[in-house]
Amino acid sequence: MNAVFDQKSRRSDSKLVLAELPEAPNRRPDDTVELHVALLRALATLPIRDQAIVVLRHREDQSVEAVASTLNVSVSVVKTQNARALNRLRALLGEDFVRI
């Protein structure tokens, strides 16, 4: 995504510092890799802007307003395209896809 969109600098005040590392979930590495590959393949079927919206909203956990500002689109575009992209991903991946 960096090659397509200019990233705005991240705020350091949004990071959470923990005294101890959280426990890692009990997943088999093979399952995690397979899920990751399946998700990347499904994301690749989306238009570039939809990919950016989904990644920024759900992977980077940015607000709708922050995504709209980063992509220079309206908030309503982010909301609409995000909903459509998620529906398409659900259709491609099926209901049995495990959320990570």
VOLUMRO-780385 format. One record per residue: residue number from 0; x, y, z of N, C-alpha, C, O in turn. Coordinates in nm, 2 decimals, decimal comma, padded with zeros to 4 digits. Each point is the difference from the previous one (the first is absolute). Example, Ala and Ser with C-alpha at 12.3 -4.5 7.8 and 13.67 -1.06 7.14 Angstrom:
<sites>
site nr:0; n_x:01,32; n_y:-00,57; n_z:00,78; ca_x:-00,09; ca_y:00,12; ca_z:00,00; c_x:00,09; c_y:00,12; c_z:00,00; o_x:00,10; o_y:00,00; o_z:00,07
site nr:1; n_x:-00,14; n_y:00,11; n_z:-00,14; ca_x:00,09; ca_y:00,11; ca_z:00,00; c_x:-00,08; c_y:00,11; c_z:00,08; o_x:00,05; o_y:00,11; o_z:00,01
</sites>
This chain:
<sites>
site nr:0; n_x:00,08; n_y:-00,12; n_z:00,00; ca_x:-00,08; ca_y:00,12; ca_z:00,00; c_x:00,09; c_y:00,13; c_z:00,00; o_x:-00,05; o_y:00,10; o_z:-00,05
site nr:1; n_x:00,17; n_y:-00,11; n_z:00,10; ca_x:00,08; ca_y:00,11; ca_z:00,01; c_x:00,04; c_y:00,05; c_z:-00,14; o_x:00,01; o_y:00,12; o_z:-00,02
site nr:2; n_x:00,00; n_y:-00,21; n_z:-00,08; ca_x:00,03; ca_y:00,04; ca_z:-00,13; c_x:-00,11; c_y:00,08; c_z:-00,07; o_x:00,02; o_y:00,08; o_z:-00,09
site nr:3; n_x:-00,14; n_y:-00,11; n_z:00,13; ca_x:-00,12; ca_y:00,07; ca_z:-00,06; c_x:-00,04; c_y:00,13; c_z:00,07; o_x:-00,03; o_y:00,09; o_z:-00,06
site nr:4; n_x:00,04; n_y:-00,09; n_z:00,19; ca_x:-00,05; ca_y:00,11; ca_z:00,08; c_x:00,11; c_y:00,06; c_z:00,09; o_x:00,08; o_y:-00,08; o_z:00,05
site nr:5; n_x:-00,07; n_y:00,21; n_z:-00,04; ca_x:00,09; ca_y:00,06; ca_z:00,09; c_x:-00,05; c_y:-00,02; c_z:00,14; o_x:-00,11; o_y:00,03; o_z:00,03
site nr:6; n_x:00,20; n_y:-00,08; n_z:00,06; ca_x:-00,05; ca_y:-00,02; ca_z:00,13; c_x:00,03; c_y:00,12; c_z:00,08; o_x:00,10; o_y:00,07; o_z:-00,01
site nr:7; n_x:-00,20; n_y:-00,04; n_z:00,09; ca_x:00,02; ca_y:00,11; ca_z:00,10; c_x:00,07; c_y:-00,05; c_z:00,12; o_x:-00,01; o_y:-00,12; o_z:00,03
site nr:8; n_x:00,08; n_y:00,21; n_z:00,03; ca_x:00,08; ca_y:-00,05; ca_z:00,12; c_x:-00,10; c_y:-00,04; c_z:00,11; o_x:-00,10; o_y:00,06; o_z:00,02
site nr:9; n_x:00,14; n_y:-00,16; n_z:00,05; ca_x:-00,08; ca_y:-00,06; ca_z:00,10; c_x:00,03; c_y:00,08; c_z:00,13; o_x:00,11; o_y:00,05; o_z:00,03
site nr:10; n_x:-00,22; n_y:-00,04; n_z:00,05; ca_x:00,02; ca_y:00,07; ca_z:00,13; c_x:00,06; c_y:-00,10; c_z:00,10; o_x:-00,05; o_y:-00,11; o_z:00,01
site nr:11; n_x:00,15; n_y:00,15; n_z:00,06; ca_x:00,06; ca_y:-00,09; ca_z:00,10; c_x:-00,09; c_y:-00,01; c_z:00,12; o_x:00,01; o_y:-00,09; o_z:00,08
site nr:12; n_x:-00,10; n_y:00,19; n_z:-00,06; ca_x:-00,09; ca_y:00,00; ca_z:00,12; c_x:-00,11; c_y:-00,11; c_z:-00,01; o_x:-00,07; o_y:-00,02; o_z:00,10
site nr:13; n_x:00,05; n_y:-00,04; n_z:-00,22; ca_x:-00,10; ca_y:-00,10; ca_z:-00,02; c_x:00,05; c_y:-00,14; c_z:00,04; o_x:-00,08; o_y:-00,09; o_z:-00,01
site nr:14; n_x:00,20; n_y:00,08; n_z:00,04; ca_x:00,06; ca_y:-00,13; ca_z:00,03; c_x:-00,02; c_y:-00,03; c_z:00,15; o_x:00,00; o_y:00,08; o_z:00,09
site nr:15; n_x:-00,03; n_y:-00,21; n_z:-00,06; ca_x:-00,02; ca_y:-00,05; ca_z:00,13; c_x:00,12; c_y:-00,07; c_z:00,05; o_x:00,04; o_y:-00,10; o_z:-00,07
site nr:16; n_x:00,02; n_y:00,14; n_z:00,18; ca_x:00,12; ca_y:-00,06; ca_z:00,05; c_x:-00,04; c_y:-00,09; c_z:00,12; o_x:-00,07; o_y:00,04; o_z:00,09
site nr:17; n_x:00,10; n_y:-00,17; n_z:-00,10; ca_x:-00,03; ca_y:-00,10; ca_z:00,10; c_x:00,12; c_y:-00,04; c_z:00,08; o_x:00,11; o_y:-00,01; o_z:-00,06
site nr:18; n_x:-00,12; n_y:-00,02; n_z:00,19; ca_x:00,11; ca_y:-00,04; ca_z:00,08; c_x:00,04; c_y:-00,14; c_z:-00,04; o_x:00,12; o_y:-00,04; o_z:00,00
site nr:19; n_x:-00,22; n_y:-00,05; n_z:-00,04; ca_x:00,03; ca_y:-00,13; ca_z:-00,04; c_x:-00,06; c_y:-00,03; c_z:-00,14; o_x:-00,11; o_y:00,06; o_z:-00,03
site nr:20; n_x:00,17; n_y:-00,14; n_z:-00,05; ca_x:-00,06; ca_y:-00,04; ca_z:-00,13; c_x:-00,12; c_y:-00,08; c_z:00,02; o_x:-00,01; o_y:-00,09; o_z:00,09
site nr:21; n_x:-00,09; n_y:00,11; n_z:-00,17; ca_x:-00,12; ca_y:-00,08; ca_z:00,01; c_x:00,03; c_y:-00,14; c_z:-00,05; o_x:00,09; o_y:-00,03; o_z:-00,08
site nr:22; n_x:-00,16; n_y:-00,07; n_z:00,14; ca_x:00,02; ca_y:-00,14; ca_z:-00,04; c_x:-00,05; c_y:-00,02; c_z:-00,15; o_x:-00,10; o_y:00,05; o_z:-00,04
site nr:23; n_x:00,18; n_y:-00,13; n_z:-00,03; ca_x:-00,03; ca_y:-00,03; ca_z:-00,14; c_x:-00,11; c_y:-00,10; c_z:00,00; o_x:00,00; o_y:-00,09; o_z:00,08
site nr:24; n_x:-00,09; n_y:00,10; n_z:-00,17; ca_x:-00,11; ca_y:-00,10; ca_z:-00,01; c_x:00,06; c_y:-00,13; c_z:-00,05; o_x:00,10; o_y:-00,01; o_z:-00,06
site nr:25; n_x:-00,17; n_y:-00,10; n_z:00,10; ca_x:00,04; ca_y:-00,13; ca_z:-00,03; c_x:-00,04; c_y:-00,04; c_z:-00,14; o_x:-00,11; o_y:-00,05; o_z:-00,02
site nr:26; n_x:00,19; n_y:00,08; n_z:-00,08; ca_x:-00,03; ca_y:-00,03; ca_z:-00,14; c_x:00,12; c_y:-00,08; c_z:-00,06; o_x:00,11; o_y:00,02; o_z:00,04
site nr:27; n_x:-00,15; n_y:-00,11; n_z:-00,12; ca_x:00,11; ca_y:-00,07; ca_z:-00,08; c_x:00,05; c_y:00,10; c_z:-00,10; o_x:-00,07; o_y:00,06; o_z:-00,07
site nr:28; n_x:00,21; n_y:-00,06; n_z:00,05; ca_x:00,05; ca_y:00,09; ca_z:-00,10; c_x:-00,05; c_y:-00,03; c_z:-00,14; o_x:-00,02; o_y:00,10; o_z:-00,08
site nr:29; n_x:00,00; n_y:-00,22; n_z:00,05; ca_x:-00,05; ca_y:-00,04; ca_z:-00,14; c_x:-00,14; c_y:00,07; c_z:-00,02; o_x:-00,03; o_y:00,05; o_z:-00,11
site nr:30; n_x:-00,06; n_y:-00,06; n_z:00,21; ca_x:-00,13; ca_y:00,06; ca_z:-00,01; c_x:00,01; c_y:00,15; c_z:-00,02; o_x:-00,07; o_y:00,05; o_z:-00,09
site nr:31; n_x:00,16; n_y:00,01; n_z:00,16; ca_x:00,01; ca_y:00,15; ca_z:-00,01; c_x:00,05; c_y:00,04; c_z:-00,14; o_x:-00,05; o_y:00,09; o_z:-00,06
site nr:32; n_x:00,14; n_y:-00,17; n_z:00,01; ca_x:00,06; ca_y:00,03; ca_z:-00,14; c_x:-00,11; c_y:-00,02; c_z:-00,10; o_x:-00,02; o_y:00,08; o_z:-00,09
site nr:33; n_x:-00,05; n_y:-00,19; n_z:00,10; ca_x:-00,11; ca_y:-00,03; ca_z:-00,10; c_x:-00,11; c_y:00,11; c_z:00,01; o_x:-00,05; o_y:00,04; o_z:-00,11
site nr:34; n_x:00,01; n_y:00,00; n_z:00,23; ca_x:-00,10; ca_y:00,11; ca_z:00,01; c_x:00,05; c_y:00,13; c_z:-00,06; o_x:-00,07; o_y:00,07; o_z:-00,07
site nr:35; n_x:00,20; n_y:-00,04; n_z:00,10; ca_x:00,06; ca_y:00,12; ca_z:-00,05; c_x:00,00; c_y:00,00; c_z:-00,16; o_x:-00,03; o_y:00,10; o_z:-00,06
site nr:36; n_x:00,07; n_y:-00,21; n_z:00,01; ca_x:00,00; ca_y:-00,01; ca_z:-00,15; c_x:-00,14; c_y:00,01; c_z:-00,06; o_x:-00,02; o_y:00,07; o_z:-00,10
site nr:37; n_x:-00,07; n_y:-00,13; n_z:00,16; ca_x:-00,14; ca_y:00,00; ca_z:-00,05; c_x:-00,05; c_y:00,14; c_z:00,01; o_x:-00,07; o_y:00,05; o_z:-00,09
site nr:38; n_x:00,10; n_y:00,02; n_z:00,20; ca_x:-00,05; ca_y:00,14; ca_z:00,01; c_x:00,07; c_y:00,09; c_z:-00,10; o_x:-00,07; o_y:00,09; o_z:-00,06
site nr:39; n_x:00,20; n_y:-00,10; n_z:00,04; ca_x:00,07; ca_y:00,08; ca_z:-00,10; c_x:-00,05; c_y:-00,02; c_z:-00,14; o_x:-00,02; o_y:00,09; o_z:-00,08
site nr:40; n_x:-00,01; n_y:-00,22; n_z:00,04; ca_x:-00,06; ca_y:-00,03; ca_z:-00,13; c_x:-00,14; c_y:00,07; c_z:-00,02; o_x:-00,03; o_y:00,05; o_z:-00,10
site nr:41; n_x:-00,05; n_y:-00,06; n_z:00,21; ca_x:-00,13; ca_y:00,06; ca_z:-00,01; c_x:00,01; c_y:00,15; c_z:-00,01; o_x:-00,07; o_y:00,07; o_z:-00,08
site nr:42; n_x:00,16; n_y:-00,01; n_z:00,16; ca_x:00,02; ca_y:00,15; ca_z:-00,01; c_x:00,05; c_y:00,04; c_z:-00,14; o_x:-00,04; o_y:00,11; o_z:-00,05
site nr:43; n_x:00,12; n_y:-00,19; n_z:-00,01; ca_x:00,05; ca_y:00,03; ca_z:-00,14; c_x:-00,11; c_y:00,01; c_z:-00,10; o_x:00,03; o_y:00,06; o_z:-00,11
site nr:44; n_x:-00,14; n_y:-00,12; n_z:00,13; ca_x:-00,11; ca_y:00,01; ca_z:-00,09; c_x:-00,08; c_y:00,13; c_z:00,01; o_x:-00,07; o_y:00,04; o_z:-00,09
site nr:45; n_x:00,10; n_y:00,04; n_z:00,19; ca_x:-00,07; ca_y:00,13; ca_z:00,02; c_x:00,07; c_y:00,11; c_z:-00,08; o_x:00,12; o_y:-00,01; o_z:-00,02
site nr:46; n_x:-00,19; n_y:00,11; n_z:-00,01; ca_x:00,07; ca_y:00,12; ca_z:-00,06; c_x:00,10; c_y:00,06; c_z:00,10; o_x:-00,02; o_y:-00,02; o_z:00,12
site nr:47; n_x:00,11; n_y:00,09; n_z:-00,17; ca_x:00,11; ca_y:00,05; ca_z:00,09; c_x:-00,05; c_y:00,09; c_z:00,11; o_x:00,04; o_y:-00,02; o_z:00,11
site nr:48; n_x:-00,14; n_y:00,11; n_z:-00,14; ca_x:-00,05; ca_y:00,09; ca_z:00,11; c_x:-00,07; c_y:-00,09; c_z:00,10; o_x:00,01; o_y:00,03; o_z:00,12
site nr:49; n_x:-00,09; n_y:-00,13; n_z:-00,16; ca_x:-00,07; ca_y:-00,08; ca_z:00,10; c_x:00,11; c_y:-00,08; c_z:00,08; o_x:-00,03; o_y:-00,02; o_z:00,12
site nr:50; n_x:00,13; n_y:-00,03; n_z:-00,18; ca_x:00,11; ca_y:-00,06; ca_z:00,08; c_x:00,05; c_y:00,09; c_z:00,11; o_x:00,02; o_y:-00,04; o_z:00,11
site nr:51; n_x:00,01; n_y:00,17; n_z:-00,16; ca_x:00,06; ca_y:00,09; ca_z:00,10; c_x:-00,10; c_y:00,03; c_z:00,11; o_x:00,04; o_y:00,01; o_z:00,12
site nr:52; n_x:-00,17; n_y:00,00; n_z:-00,15; ca_x:-00,10; ca_y:00,03; ca_z:00,10; c_x:-00,01; c_y:-00,11; c_z:00,10; o_x:00,00; o_y:00,02; o_z:00,12
site nr:53; n_x:00,00; n_y:-00,15; n_z:-00,17; ca_x:-00,01; ca_y:-00,11; ca_z:00,09; c_x:00,12; c_y:-00,02; c_z:00,09; o_x:-00,01; o_y:-00,02; o_z:00,12
site nr:54; n_x:00,13; n_y:00,04; n_z:-00,18; ca_x:00,12; ca_y:-00,01; ca_z:00,08; c_x:00,02; c_y:00,11; c_z:00,10; o_x:00,03; o_y:-00,03; o_z:00,11
site nr:55; n_x:-00,06; n_y:00,15; n_z:-00,15; ca_x:00,01; ca_y:00,11; ca_z:00,09; c_x:-00,10; c_y:-00,01; c_z:00,12; o_x:00,03; o_y:00,03; o_z:00,11
site nr:56; n_x:-00,15; n_y:-00,07; n_z:-00,15; ca_x:-00,11; ca_y:00,00; ca_z:00,11; c_x:00,02; c_y:-00,12; c_z:00,09; o_x:-00,01; o_y:00,01; o_z:00,12
site nr:57; n_x:00,05; n_y:-00,13; n_z:-00,18; ca_x:-00,01; ca_y:-00,12; ca_z:00,08; c_x:00,14; c_y:-00,06; c_z:00,04; o_x:00,01; o_y:-00,06; o_z:00,11
site nr:58; n_x:00,09; n_y:00,08; n_z:-00,18; ca_x:00,13; ca_y:-00,04; ca_z:00,03; c_x:00,07; c_y:00,11; c_z:00,08; o_x:00,06; o_y:-00,03; o_z:00,11
site nr:59; n_x:-00,06; n_y:00,15; n_z:-00,15; ca_x:00,06; ca_y:00,11; ca_z:00,06; c_x:-00,09; c_y:00,06; c_z:00,11; o_x:00,05; o_y:00,09; o_z:00,08
site nr:60; n_x:-00,17; n_y:-00,13; n_z:-00,07; ca_x:-00,10; ca_y:00,05; ca_z:00,10; c_x:-00,01; c_y:00,15; c_z:00,00; o_x:-00,01; o_y:00,06; o_z:00,11
site nr:61; n_x:00,00; n_y:00,00; n_z:-00,23; ca_x:-00,02; ca_y:00,14; ca_z:-00,01; c_x:-00,15; c_y:00,04; c_z:00,00; o_x:-00,08; o_y:-00,08; o_z:-00,04
site nr:62; n_x:00,05; n_y:00,20; n_z:00,08; ca_x:-00,14; ca_y:00,04; ca_z:00,00; c_x:-00,04; c_y:00,03; c_z:-00,14; o_x:00,08; o_y:00,02; o_z:-00,09
site nr:63; n_x:-00,22; n_y:-00,01; n_z:00,07; ca_x:-00,05; ca_y:00,03; ca_z:-00,13; c_x:00,05; c_y:00,13; c_z:-00,05; o_x:00,04; o_y:00,02; o_z:-00,11
site nr:64; n_x:-00,04; n_y:00,08; n_z:00,20; ca_x:00,05; ca_y:00,13; ca_z:-00,03; c_x:00,15; c_y:00,01; c_z:-00,04; o_x:00,03; o_y:00,07; o_z:-00,09
site nr:65; n_x:00,05; n_y:-00,15; n_z:00,16; ca_x:00,14; ca_y:-00,01; ca_z:-00,03; c_x:00,02; c_y:-00,06; c_z:-00,14; o_x:00,09; o_y:00,05; o_z:-00,08
site nr:66; n_x:-00,16; n_y:-00,16; n_z:00,05; ca_x:00,01; ca_y:-00,06; ca_z:-00,13; c_x:-00,04; c_y:00,09; c_z:-00,11; o_x:00,06; o_y:00,02; o_z:-00,10
site nr:67; n_x:-00,18; n_y:00,05; n_z:00,12; ca_x:-00,05; ca_y:00,10; ca_z:-00,10; c_x:00,11; c_y:00,11; c_z:-00,02; o_x:00,02; o_y:00,04; o_z:-00,12
site nr:68; n_x:00,04; n_y:00,01; n_z:00,22; ca_x:00,10; ca_y:00,10; ca_z:-00,01; c_x:00,13; c_y:-00,05; c_z:-00,08; o_x:00,05; o_y:00,06; o_z:-00,09
site nr:69; n_x:-00,01; n_y:-00,18; n_z:00,13; ca_x:00,12; ca_y:-00,06; ca_z:-00,07; c_x:-00,03; c_y:-00,03; c_z:-00,15; o_x:00,09; o_y:00,03; o_z:-00,08
site nr:70; n_x:-00,21; n_y:-00,07; n_z:00,05; ca_x:-00,03; ca_y:-00,03; ca_z:-00,14; c_x:-00,06; c_y:00,11; c_z:-00,08; o_x:-00,03; o_y:-00,01; o_z:-00,12
site nr:71; n_x:00,01; n_y:00,12; n_z:00,19; ca_x:-00,06; ca_y:00,12; ca_z:-00,06; c_x:-00,14; c_y:-00,02; c_z:-00,06; o_x:-00,02; o_y:00,04; o_z:-00,11
site nr:72; n_x:-00,06; n_y:-00,11; n_z:00,19; ca_x:-00,14; ca_y:-00,03; ca_z:-00,04; c_x:-00,09; c_y:00,04; c_z:00,11; o_x:00,05; o_y:00,03; o_z:00,11
site nr:73; n_x:-00,18; n_y:-00,03; n_z:-00,13; ca_x:-00,09; ca_y:00,03; ca_z:00,11; c_x:-00,02; c_y:-00,12; c_z:00,09; o_x:00,03; o_y:-00,11; o_z:-00,03
site nr:74; n_x:-00,08; n_y:00,14; n_z:00,15; ca_x:-00,03; ca_y:-00,10; ca_z:00,10; c_x:-00,10; c_y:-00,10; c_z:-00,05; o_x:00,01; o_y:-00,12; o_z:00,02
site nr:75; n_x:-00,11; n_y:00,17; n_z:-00,10; ca_x:-00,11; ca_y:-00,09; ca_z:-00,05; c_x:00,06; c_y:-00,09; c_z:-00,10; o_x:-00,05; o_y:-00,12; o_z:-00,01
site nr:76; n_x:00,15; n_y:00,16; n_z:-00,07; ca_x:00,06; ca_y:-00,09; ca_z:-00,09; c_x:00,07; c_y:-00,12; c_z:00,07; o_x:00,00; o_y:-00,11; o_z:-00,04
site nr:77; n_x:00,07; n_y:00,15; n_z:00,15; ca_x:00,07; ca_y:-00,10; ca_z:00,08; c_x:-00,10; c_y:-00,10; c_z:00,06; o_x:00,03; o_y:-00,12; o_z:-00,01
site nr:78; n_x:-00,14; n_y:00,17; n_z:00,06; ca_x:-00,10; ca_y:-00,09; ca_z:00,06; c_x:-00,06; c_y:-00,09; c_z:-00,10; o_x:-00,01; o_y:-00,12; o_z:00,02
site nr:79; n_x:-00,03; n_y:00,17; n_z:-00,14; ca_x:-00,06; ca_y:-00,07; ca_z:-00,10; c_x:00,09; c_y:-00,11; c_z:-00,06; o_x:-00,03; o_y:-00,12; o_z:-00,01
site nr:80; n_x:00,15; n_y:00,17; n_z:-00,03; ca_x:00,10; ca_y:-00,10; ca_z:-00,06; c_x:00,04; c_y:-00,10; c_z:00,10; o_x:00,03; o_y:-00,12; o_z:-00,04
site nr:81; n_x:-00,01; n_y:00,15; n_z:00,16; ca_x:00,04; ca_y:-00,10; ca_z:00,10; c_x:-00,11; c_y:-00,11; c_z:00,02; o_x:00,03; o_y:-00,11; o_z:00,00
site nr:82; n_x:-00,15; n_y:00,15; n_z:00,01; ca_x:-00,11; ca_y:-00,09; ca_z:00,01; c_x:-00,01; c_y:-00,09; c_z:-00,13; o_x:-00,01; o_y:-00,13; o_z:00,02
site nr:83; n_x:00,02; n_y:00,18; n_z:-00,13; ca_x:00,00; ca_y:-00,08; ca_z:-00,13; c_x:00,12; c_y:-00,09; c_z:00,00; o_x:-00,01; o_y:-00,12; o_z:-00,04
site nr:84; n_x:00,13; n_y:00,17; n_z:00,07; ca_x:00,12; ca_y:-00,08; ca_z:00,00; c_x:-00,01; c_y:-00,12; c_z:00,10; o_x:00,04; o_y:-00,11; o_z:-00,04
site nr:85; n_x:-00,09; n_y:00,14; n_z:00,16; ca_x:-00,01; ca_y:-00,11; ca_z:00,09; c_x:-00,10; c_y:-00,10; c_z:-00,04; o_x:00,02; o_y:-00,12; o_z:00,02
site nr:86; n_x:-00,13; n_y:00,16; n_z:-00,08; ca_x:-00,10; ca_y:-00,10; ca_z:-00,06; c_x:00,06; c_y:-00,08; c_z:-00,10; o_x:-00,02; o_y:-00,12; o_z:-00,01
site nr:87; n_x:00,10; n_y:00,18; n_z:-00,08; ca_x:00,07; ca_y:-00,08; ca_z:-00,11; c_x:00,10; c_y:-00,10; c_z:00,06; o_x:00,01; o_y:-00,11; o_z:-00,04
site nr:88; n_x:00,07; n_y:00,16; n_z:00,14; ca_x:00,09; ca_y:-00,09; ca_z:00,07; c_x:-00,07; c_y:-00,12; c_z:00,06; o_x:00,05; o_y:-00,11; o_z:00,00
site nr:89; n_x:-00,16; n_y:00,14; n_z:00,07; ca_x:-00,08; ca_y:-00,11; ca_z:00,07; c_x:-00,05; c_y:-00,10; c_z:-00,11; o_x:00,00; o_y:-00,12; o_z:00,03
site nr:90; n_x:-00,04; n_y:00,17; n_z:-00,14; ca_x:-00,05; ca_y:-00,09; ca_z:-00,11; c_x:00,11; c_y:-00,08; c_z:-00,05; o_x:-00,02; o_y:-00,12; o_z:-00,03
site nr:91; n_x:00,14; n_y:00,18; n_z:00,01; ca_x:00,11; ca_y:-00,08; ca_z:-00,05; c_x:00,06; c_y:-00,10; c_z:00,10; o_x:00,03; o_y:-00,11; o_z:-00,04
site nr:92; n_x:-00,02; n_y:00,15; n_z:00,16; ca_x:00,06; ca_y:-00,09; ca_z:00,11; c_x:-00,10; c_y:-00,09; c_z:00,06; o_x:00,04; o_y:-00,11; o_z:00,06
site nr:93; n_x:-00,17; n_y:00,13; n_z:-00,07; ca_x:-00,10; ca_y:-00,08; ca_z:00,06; c_x:-00,02; c_y:00,03; c_z:00,15; o_x:00,08; o_y:00,06; o_z:00,06
site nr:94; n_x:-00,18; n_y:-00,12; n_z:-00,01; ca_x:-00,04; ca_y:00,03; ca_z:00,14; c_x:00,09; c_y:-00,08; c_z:00,10; o_x:00,01; o_y:00,04; o_z:00,12
site nr:95; n_x:00,06; n_y:-00,14; n_z:-00,17; ca_x:00,09; ca_y:-00,08; ca_z:00,09; c_x:00,13; c_y:00,06; c_z:00,02; o_x:00,08; o_y:-00,05; o_z:00,08
site nr:96; n_x:-00,05; n_y:00,17; n_z:-00,14; ca_x:00,13; ca_y:00,06; ca_z:00,01; c_x:00,02; c_y:00,05; c_z:00,14; o_x:-00,09; o_y:00,07; o_z:00,06
site nr:97; n_x:00,20; n_y:-00,10; n_z:00,00; ca_x:00,03; ca_y:00,03; ca_z:00,14; c_x:00,05; c_y:00,14; c_z:00,01; o_x:00,09; o_y:00,04; o_z:-00,08
site nr:98; n_x:-00,15; n_y:00,04; n_z:00,17; ca_x:00,05; ca_y:00,14; ca_z:00,01; c_x:00,12; c_y:00,00; c_z:00,09; o_x:00,01; o_y:-00,07; o_z:00,10
site nr:99; n_x:00,09; n_y:00,15; n_z:-00,14; ca_x:00,12; ca_y:00,01; ca_z:00,08; c_x:00,00; c_y:00,13; c_z:00,07; o_x:00,10; o_y:00,03; o_z:00,07
</sites>
